[in-house]
Amino acid sequence: MTSEGMTSYSNFGVVGGGAWGTALAQLLAAEGAPVRLWAREADVVAAINAEHRNPIFLPGAALSPSLVATGDLADLAGLDALLVVVPVPYLRAVLAGLPAGDAPLIFCSKGMEAESFAFPIDIARAIFPDRPLAVLSGPTFANEVAAGLPTAITLAAADVGLADALAQALARPHFRPYVSTDMIGAEIGGAVKNILAIACGIVDGAGLGLNARAALISRGFAEMTRFGLSRGAEAETLAGLAGLGDLVLTCTSSNSRNFALGQGLGRGETAAALMADRRTVAEGAFSAPVVAAAARAGGIDMPITDAVARLVAGETGVADAVQALLSRPLRREGR
């Protein structure tokens, strides 16, 4: 216990050895604290343990010797808390393999599960109904976090005491968590902004100009807000780091995998070709059809999201998608 009476978390594990999982593990291990990272890829495990680097997903980042990788989920037993950084399409299977325990699960993946329309915390509740859950989401490029550059992020948990304790444990001089109790808002912001980042990349790749990108970010944020409020999110969360903050970051830089995917689509390449040889995941490509379907089922108007879903599926071209958006009936702003 801390002097304030909160539970203290100091022994962390990270589930997922991609760029973001590795960056979070390095954040926690940078000052020599022991951190265990599970990765599915044997070559990632070997490189982290032998060379203290992850050349596949986070090249160029030097990793602390106190960061130890494993390919066995059982090695995560007995830790204080686990940061779960697994792409949503594979999340249910990985969670089912976690060792039993009551360590909090902090979800750092962004997206919705196909067919069920479940977010990561929904999937976790079905598997671990009594386990403490939290969401970590916000404007973060993995390479910058690993390099120790200034970052602010949302840490959300239904139990504010848990959120406060985890924020204290994760905070570093250059890494500042802001506490929230709105987990669904944090998850929706992360899922929808990836889709909108693809759209902004398309605008850039197609040479449609900065006016169009600014309009798309603004109208995209309106879509995020409509969808979020319909599912119980708080407007304050969507306008904060996990929503608008993350949206601005990923919609304005080719460092975003989703923006880069959109650039390729805007230049006329196909989504299948762009993603065929990638080991990294542009999460928005998986989220777009799921969020679009969930919005239709709920009667929520999300034309940009729907356009991205159709572009990723190869059902329409950039010129036709843009024309369809521009020819929509005029309306009052805010609707």
C-alpha positions as CSV (number, residue, x, y, z in Angstrom):
1,M,0.0,0.0,0.0
2,T,1.1,3.6,-0.6
3,S,1.1,6.2,2.1
4,E,-2.3,7.4,0.8
5,G,-3.8,4.0,1.2
6,M,-3.8,3.1,-2.5
7,T,-2.6,-0.2,-3.9
8,S,0.9,0.2,-5.3
9,Y,1.7,-1.4,-8.7
10,S,5.4,-1.8,-9.5
11,N,5.8,-5.2,-11.3
12,F,4.3,-4.9,-14.7
13,G,3.9,-7.3,-17.7
14,V,3.1,-6.3,-21.2
15,V,1.0,-8.6,-23.5
16,G,2.0,-8.0,-27.1
17,G,5.4,-7.3,-28.7
18,G,4.5,-4.9,-31.4
19,A,5.7,-1.3,-31.6
20,W,3.3,0.1,-29.0
21,G,3.7,-2.9,-26.6
22,T,7.5,-2.7,-26.8
23,A,7.4,1.1,-26.3
24,L,5.3,0.7,-23.2
25,A,7.6,-2.0,-21.9
26,Q,10.6,0.2,-22.4
27,L,8.9,3.1,-20.7
28,L,8.4,1.0,-17.6
29,A,11.9,-0.6,-17.8
30,A,13.9,2.4,-18.7
31,E,15.2,3.0,-15.1
32,G,16.0,-0.7,-14.5
33,A,12.6,-1.9,-13.2
34,P,11.9,-5.6,-14.2
35,V,9.3,-5.9,-16.9
36,R,8.1,-9.0,-18.7
37,L,6.9,-8.8,-22.3
38,W,5.0,-11.6,-24.0
39,A,5.3,-11.7,-27.8
40,R,3.8,-14.2,-30.2
41,E,6.8,-14.0,-32.6
42,A,9.8,-16.1,-31.6
43,D,12.2,-13.8,-33.5
44,V,11.0,-10.8,-31.5
45,V,11.5,-12.7,-28.2
46,A,15.0,-13.7,-29.2
47,A,16.1,-10.3,-30.4
48,I,14.8,-8.5,-27.2
49,N,16.6,-11.0,-24.9
50,A,19.8,-11.3,-26.9
51,E,20.2,-7.8,-28.4
52,H,17.9,-5.6,-26.3
53,R,16.1,-4.4,-29.4
54,N,13.0,-5.2,-31.5
55,P,14.1,-4.8,-35.1
56,I,10.8,-6.0,-36.5
57,F,8.4,-3.6,-34.9
58,L,10.4,-0.8,-33.2
59,P,13.8,-0.6,-35.0
60,G,16.3,1.9,-33.7
61,A,15.1,1.8,-30.1
62,A,17.6,0.6,-27.5
63,L,15.8,-1.5,-24.9
64,S,16.7,-1.9,-21.2
65,P,18.3,-5.1,-20.1
66,S,15.6,-5.3,-17.4
67,L,13.0,-5.9,-20.1
68,V,12.7,-9.7,-20.6
69,A,10.6,-11.2,-23.4
70,T,8.8,-14.5,-23.4
71,G,6.7,-16.5,-25.7
72,D,4.8,-18.2,-22.9
73,L,1.8,-16.5,-21.4
74,A,2.2,-18.5,-18.2
75,D,5.3,-16.4,-17.5
76,L,3.1,-13.5,-16.8
77,A,1.6,-15.1,-13.7
78,G,2.0,-13.2,-10.4
79,L,2.6,-9.7,-11.8
80,D,1.0,-6.7,-10.3
81,A,-0.7,-5.5,-13.5
82,L,-0.7,-6.4,-17.3
83,L,-0.8,-3.9,-20.2
84,V,-2.6,-5.7,-23.0
85,V,-1.5,-4.5,-26.4
86,V,-2.9,-7.2,-28.8
87,P,-4.7,-6.3,-32.0
88,V,-8.5,-6.7,-31.4
89,P,-9.1,-9.5,-33.9
90,Y,-6.7,-11.7,-31.9
91,L,-7.6,-10.4,-28.4
92,R,-10.2,-12.9,-27.3
93,A,-7.8,-15.9,-28.0
94,V,-4.9,-14.3,-26.2
95,L,-7.0,-13.3,-23.1
96,A,-8.3,-16.9,-22.9
97,G,-4.7,-18.0,-22.5
98,L,-3.7,-15.6,-19.7
99,P,-2.9,-17.2,-16.3
100,A,-5.6,-16.8,-13.7
101,G,-5.3,-14.0,-11.2
102,D,-6.7,-10.7,-10.1
103,A,-4.0,-8.4,-11.5
104,P,-5.6,-5.4,-13.3
105,L,-5.7,-5.6,-17.1
106,I,-4.9,-2.3,-18.8
107,F,-6.1,-2.3,-22.4
108,C,-4.0,-0.4,-25.0
109,S,-5.4,-1.8,-28.2
110,K,-7.9,0.2,-30.3
111,G,-10.8,-1.2,-32.2
112,M,-14.0,-3.3,-32.1
113,E,-14.5,-7.0,-32.6
114,A,-16.3,-8.0,-35.8
115,E,-19.9,-9.4,-35.4
116,S,-20.0,-8.9,-31.7
117,F,-19.3,-5.1,-31.9
118,A,-17.4,-5.6,-28.6
119,F,-14.6,-3.3,-27.4
120,P,-11.6,-4.8,-25.6
121,I,-13.2,-4.2,-22.1
122,D,-16.4,-5.9,-23.3
123,I,-14.3,-9.0,-24.4
124,A,-12.4,-9.0,-21.1
125,R,-15.6,-8.8,-19.0
126,A,-16.9,-11.9,-20.7
127,I,-13.8,-13.8,-19.9
128,F,-12.8,-12.2,-16.5
129,P,-16.1,-10.9,-15.0
130,D,-14.4,-10.0,-11.7
131,R,-11.0,-8.7,-12.8
132,P,-10.2,-5.0,-12.5
133,L,-10.0,-3.3,-16.0
134,A,-8.6,-0.1,-17.3
135,V,-8.0,1.6,-20.7
136,L,-4.8,3.5,-21.7
137,S,-5.4,5.7,-24.8
138,G,-4.2,8.9,-26.3
139,P,-2.0,10.7,-28.8
140,T,1.1,8.5,-28.8
141,F,3.6,7.4,-31.4
142,A,5.5,4.4,-30.1
143,N,8.9,5.6,-31.1
144,E,8.5,8.9,-29.3
145,V,7.4,7.2,-26.1
146,A,10.3,4.7,-26.3
147,A,12.7,7.7,-26.8
148,G,11.4,9.5,-23.7
149,L,9.8,12.4,-25.5
150,P,7.0,14.3,-23.7
151,T,3.6,12.5,-23.8
152,A,0.2,12.9,-22.2
153,I,-2.4,10.2,-22.3
154,T,-5.8,9.1,-20.8
155,L,-5.9,6.4,-18.1
156,A,-9.5,5.4,-17.6
157,A,-11.1,2.9,-15.1
158,A,-14.6,2.7,-13.7
159,D,-13.0,2.6,-10.2
160,V,-11.3,6.0,-9.8
161,G,-9.1,4.6,-7.0
162,L,-7.8,2.0,-9.4
163,A,-7.3,4.7,-12.1
164,D,-5.4,6.9,-9.7
165,A,-3.2,4.1,-8.5
166,L,-2.3,2.9,-12.0
167,A,-1.7,6.5,-13.2
168,Q,0.8,7.0,-10.3
169,A,2.5,3.8,-11.2
170,L,2.8,4.5,-14.9
171,A,3.7,8.2,-14.7
172,R,7.2,9.3,-15.6
173,P,8.7,12.8,-15.9
174,H,8.0,12.6,-19.6
175,F,4.8,10.5,-19.5
176,R,1.8,12.1,-17.9
177,P,-1.5,10.1,-17.5
178,Y,-4.7,12.0,-17.0
179,V,-7.3,10.0,-15.0
180,S,-10.8,9.4,-16.2
181,T,-13.6,7.0,-15.3
182,D,-15.0,6.9,-18.9
183,M,-13.6,3.7,-20.3
184,I,-16.0,3.4,-23.2
185,G,-15.2,7.0,-24.3
186,A,-11.5,6.3,-24.3
187,E,-12.1,3.1,-26.3
188,I,-14.4,4.8,-28.9
189,G,-12.0,7.7,-29.4
190,G,-9.1,5.3,-30.1
191,A,-11.2,3.1,-32.5
192,V,-12.7,5.9,-34.6
193,K,-9.7,8.1,-34.8
194,N,-7.8,5.3,-36.6
195,I,-10.5,5.2,-39.3
196,L,-10.4,9.0,-39.7
197,A,-6.6,8.9,-40.0
198,I,-7.0,6.6,-43.0
199,A,-9.4,9.2,-44.5
200,C,-7.0,12.0,-43.9
201,G,-4.2,10.0,-45.5
202,I,-6.4,9.5,-48.5
203,V,-6.9,13.2,-48.8
204,D,-3.1,13.7,-48.6
205,G,-2.3,10.9,-51.1
206,A,-4.9,12.1,-53.6
207,G,-3.6,15.7,-53.3
208,L,-6.9,17.2,-52.2
209,G,-5.3,19.9,-50.1
210,L,-5.1,21.1,-46.5
211,N,-8.6,22.7,-46.6
212,A,-10.1,19.3,-47.2
213,R,-8.1,17.7,-44.5
214,A,-9.1,20.3,-41.9
215,A,-12.8,19.8,-42.9
216,L,-12.4,16.1,-42.6
217,I,-10.9,16.2,-39.1
218,S,-13.7,18.5,-38.0
219,R,-16.5,16.5,-39.5
220,G,-14.9,13.3,-38.5
221,F,-14.8,14.5,-34.9
222,A,-18.6,15.1,-35.2
223,E,-19.0,11.4,-36.3
224,M,-16.8,10.3,-33.3
225,T,-19.0,12.3,-31.0
226,R,-22.3,11.1,-32.3
227,F,-21.2,7.5,-32.1
228,G,-19.6,7.9,-28.7
229,L,-22.6,9.6,-27.1
230,S,-24.9,6.9,-28.5
231,R,-22.9,4.3,-26.7
232,G,-22.7,6.1,-23.3
233,A,-19.4,7.9,-23.7
234,E,-18.8,11.3,-22.1
235,A,-18.4,14.3,-24.4
236,E,-15.5,15.5,-22.3
237,T,-13.6,12.3,-23.0
238,L,-14.1,12.5,-26.7
239,A,-12.9,16.1,-26.7
240,G,-9.8,15.2,-24.6
241,L,-6.6,13.3,-25.2
242,A,-8.2,9.9,-26.1
243,G,-10.5,11.5,-28.7
244,L,-9.6,14.8,-30.3
245,G,-6.0,14.7,-29.1
246,D,-5.3,11.3,-30.7
247,L,-7.4,12.3,-33.8
248,V,-5.2,15.4,-34.5
249,L,-1.9,13.4,-34.1
250,T,-2.8,10.5,-36.4
251,C,-4.6,12.6,-39.0
252,T,-1.5,14.8,-39.6
253,S,1.5,12.6,-39.8
254,S,2.7,9.7,-42.0
255,N,4.3,8.2,-38.8
256,S,0.7,6.9,-38.3
257,R,0.3,3.5,-39.9
258,N,-3.3,4.4,-40.6
259,F,-2.5,7.7,-42.3
260,A,0.2,6.0,-44.4
261,L,-2.3,3.3,-45.5
262,G,-4.7,6.1,-46.5
263,Q,-1.9,7.9,-48.5
264,G,-1.4,4.7,-50.5
265,L,-5.2,4.4,-51.1
266,G,-5.2,8.1,-52.2
267,R,-2.5,7.4,-54.7
268,G,-4.6,4.6,-56.2
269,E,-3.1,1.5,-54.6
270,T,-5.3,-1.2,-53.2
271,A,-5.7,-2.0,-49.5
272,A,-4.9,-5.6,-50.1
273,A,-1.6,-4.8,-51.8
274,L,-0.7,-2.2,-49.1
275,M,-1.2,-4.6,-46.2
276,A,0.0,-7.8,-47.8
277,D,3.6,-7.7,-46.6
278,R,3.1,-5.8,-43.4
279,R,3.7,-7.4,-40.0
280,T,2.5,-4.2,-38.4
281,V,-1.3,-3.6,-38.2
282,A,-3.2,-0.5,-39.5
283,E,-5.9,-1.0,-36.9
284,G,-8.3,1.4,-38.7
285,A,-8.5,-1.0,-41.7
286,F,-10.1,-3.7,-39.4
287,S,-12.1,-1.2,-37.4
288,A,-13.7,0.7,-40.3
289,P,-16.2,-2.0,-41.5
290,V,-17.0,-3.0,-37.9
291,V,-17.7,0.6,-36.7
292,A,-19.6,1.3,-39.9
293,A,-21.8,-1.7,-39.3
294,A,-22.4,-0.9,-35.7
295,A,-23.3,2.7,-36.7
296,R,-25.8,1.5,-39.2
297,A,-27.3,-0.9,-36.7
298,G,-27.7,1.9,-34.2
299,G,-29.0,4.5,-36.8
300,I,-25.9,6.7,-36.4
301,D,-24.9,8.8,-39.4
302,M,-21.1,8.2,-40.0
303,P,-20.6,8.9,-43.7
304,I,-16.8,9.3,-43.5
305,T,-16.4,6.0,-41.6
306,D,-18.7,4.3,-44.1
307,A,-16.6,5.7,-47.1
308,V,-13.4,4.4,-45.5
309,A,-14.9,1.0,-45.0
310,R,-16.0,0.8,-48.6
311,L,-12.6,2.0,-49.9
312,V,-10.7,-0.5,-47.7
313,A,-13.0,-3.3,-49.0
314,G,-12.4,-2.2,-52.6
315,E,-16.1,-1.5,-53.2
316,T,-15.5,2.1,-54.4
317,G,-12.8,4.4,-55.6
318,V,-11.4,7.6,-54.1
319,A,-13.0,9.9,-56.7
320,D,-16.4,8.3,-56.2
321,A,-16.1,8.4,-52.4
322,V,-15.2,12.0,-52.3
323,Q,-18.0,12.9,-54.7
324,A,-20.5,11.0,-52.6
325,L,-19.4,13.0,-49.5
326,L,-19.4,16.4,-51.2
327,S,-22.9,15.8,-52.7
328,R,-24.6,15.0,-49.4
329,P,-27.5,17.4,-48.6
330,L,-26.4,20.6,-46.9
331,R,-27.1,20.7,-43.2
332,R,-26.6,22.9,-40.1
333,E,-23.2,22.5,-38.4
334,G,-23.3,20.4,-35.3
335,R,-25.6,17.8,-36.8
